[in-house]
Amino acid sequence: MEKCSVSRLLAAFFSTLLLVSCIRDSGNRAGALVPGDKLPEFQVTMNDGSTVNVPDDLKGGFSCIVFFNTECRDCREELPVIQRLSDELTDVRFLLISRAEEEASLSSWWAENGLSMPFSPQPDRKIYELFASSVIPRIYISDKNARIVAAFSDNPLPTYDSLKSILLDY
């Protein structure tokens, strides 16, 4: 095999691996939670040691739940937007939950990118699968009754302005 062909084959292989971390679909699929649905029940431990019981701990206020993986290009683009919103909207509860990523890699990426929000490292997809079967980032905004009022994925990525507008309107 020629050197050029091997290089192209390797490049295609690694590109495919990167895309698998951000599996895309055409939007909400059967089984994905949508506006109007109640948040499912689960518990997560955050990297700061706090525990969050959903939906109970999120009732009474507005929340923004974000599923991500730092190997996903769209997630890396969206996380600084979420950080900015978290810094500005102190009345909103932000809950960042990894999809199949360990704490060590998350902590490293967080530090390298200047993020300070607590996150919940999840080594598998169990909690994520309560919400959807594919696509990250995935963002859910819920109201004071723990009912989803807006849901976003990567197509298109929600902007700072669009997320802030929704969070301020509720």
Secondary structure, 3 states (H helix, E strand, C coil): CCHHHHHHHHHHHHHHHHHHCCCCCCCCCCCCCCCCCECCCEEEECCCCCEEEECHHHCCCEEEEEEECCCCHHHHHHHHHHHHHHHHCCCEEEEEEECCECHHHHHHHHHHCCCCCCEECECCCCCHHHCCCCCCCEEEEECCCCEEEEEECCCCCCCHHHHHHHHHHC
